[in-house]
Amino acid sequence: MQLKEFQQEVLDTFDGYLDALVEKRLNALKPDFTEEDWKALKASGILPKSRADIPFSPRKDGAGRPVPSVIFR
């Protein structure tokens, strides 16, 4: 099945987000690397236009660790 162009763009952006999260997590100076990565993506213009003006919203798992927030529609 051939993906539509916008679908491929979403997957490429998501892949880049995951790569950045892994790098930030491995090199994190602060415990919440997800916020640092959100800010970096926002500064580089990679966030979707619908999310670009929305502030970072932290998510935690049951142990209090940062969890990236991702939504596919």
N, C-alpha and C positions, 0 to 999 in steps of 0.2 A: 504494500500500500504506500503510495506516494503522499508525503506530508505536504500540506499547504505551506506557503511561504511564512505566514504568520505563526504557524505551529512550530516550524523549524526555528524561527527566531526565539520563541518562548523557550524551547528546549536548549538552544545555545546559550541563552541568558542564564537559565537555571544551572547549566553545566559550569558556566563561569562563576556563578554564585557559590556552588559547592566547592569548586577549586579554591576560591578565595577564603571560604570558611575553614577549610582544612589548613591552609597556610596560616591564617590568623590564629587558629586554635593551637597549632604547634609552636607559634612564636608569641603567644599572648602574654603581655605584661600585666594586663588587667584580667580579672576573672570573666568579664562579659565580653568575649571576643565578637559576639554576634552584633553588638552595637557598633563596634569599631568597623566591622565589615559593612554594615548598613551605611554608615557615614562615608566610607570609601566608595561604595557603589553610587551613592547619591552624588558625590563630588565628581565622579567620572561620567555621570549622565547615563549609567547603565540601567537604573531602575525604570520600570515601566512608567509611562507618562501618568497613569492613574495613581501611582504611588509616590511620585517625585515630591509632592508637597505635603505628604503625610509624615509626621514625626515618627521616629523609631518607637516601637511598642515592645518592651521586653517580655519574653516568655520564659518560664522556668519549668523544669520537670519536678517530679515528686521529691527529689533529693536536693532541689534548689539550684541545679546547674542550668546554665543558659541553653535554650533550645531555639534554633533558627525557625522563623515563621515563614512558611511557604503555602500559597494557595493556588491551585490550578482550577480554572473554570472552563 
